[in-house]
Amino acid sequence: MSKKDQQQIEIEPLGEIRIKESKGFLKQIQRETTEIITKIRSHAEKNENIRRIQEDKMKGVRANKIQTEVITSHKKNVEIDWTW
């Protein structure tokens, strides 16, 4: 075996190790990124649920105000009709 052959044999395993390390590093980054995205989505869904709940409450408040206005307006109209 010549020196050139020995150098190639020594370099190949080191290259394979670095490739495995790089793949492992990329998998770790992918896993961390997936966790971050999952947390962001979860937070966004939580905020959306809070917004919807608040919107439903405000919808009920608006409906009550309109109903109160209708009743008050009707009473005033009845009073006006009685005076005529």
Secondary structure, 3 states (H helix, E strand, C coil): CCHHHHHHHHHHHHHHHHHHHHHHHHHHHHHHHHHHHHHHHHHHHHHHHHHHHHHHHHHHHHHHHHHHHHHHHHHHHHHHHHHC
